[in-house]
């Protein structure tokens, strides 16, 4: 587990942008169980690909015309209980951080794993998500 003061700026990068920080399993269940509409969920991380690609990419993606109704985040290595619960909703995909998921009416409809984030520019991640928004967020 990482010290909260170390990761606070990394977490704030998304919460200051309008993402709801989910820090407990109950908060994850409340956000996803029986959810109506669309929800973007980011499994945040301290790694370089989260800082250089994932977080900038998701923020760019939310400038697109179509976008999810809500955005939320859990922080791997910090919010252990929330991250473990979120990963239950992300099955059958294996644990991956960072990762980015789009849910529609409580169903996982689009998922970007870490190995798709690593080495991809933030713009490519934003484009990938924009295509998913066009398909599922209408």
Residue, then its C-alpha position, 0 to 999 in steps of 0.5 A: x500500500x502506498x502512503x496516501x500523501x504520496x498518491x494524493x496528487x495522482x488521485x486529485x488529477x482525476x477527482x479534480x476533473x470530475x471523477x468520483x473517487x470510490x474508496x470503499x467496496x460499498x461505494x463501488x457497489x453503489x456506483x455500479x450495482x443496478x447502474x443506469x446509463x453509462x459510467x467510465x471507471x478508471x483503475x488508477x495507478x502510480x506507474x508511469x503509464x498511468x501518469x503519461x498515458x491513462x490519466x491524460x487520455x481519459x481526461x482528453x476523451x471527456x472533451x468528446x461530444x459523446x461521453x459517459x453520464x458519470x466518471x469514477x475512479x479507484x486507486x490500486x495500491x491505495x484503496x485496496x477494498x474498493x479496487x478488489x470490488x471494482x475488479x469483480x465487476x471487470x471480470x473476466x479480465x484479469x487485474x490490470x492497473x491502470x485500466x479503463x472500463x466503460x459500463x452501460x446499464x451496469x454491464x461492462x461494454x468496453x475495457x482497456x487493459x494496461x498492456x493496451x495503455x503502455x506505449x500508447x500516446x494519450x491521444x490514442x487512448x482518447x480516440x479509443x474511448x471516443x469511439x466507445x462513447x459514440x457507440x454506447x453513450x448515445 
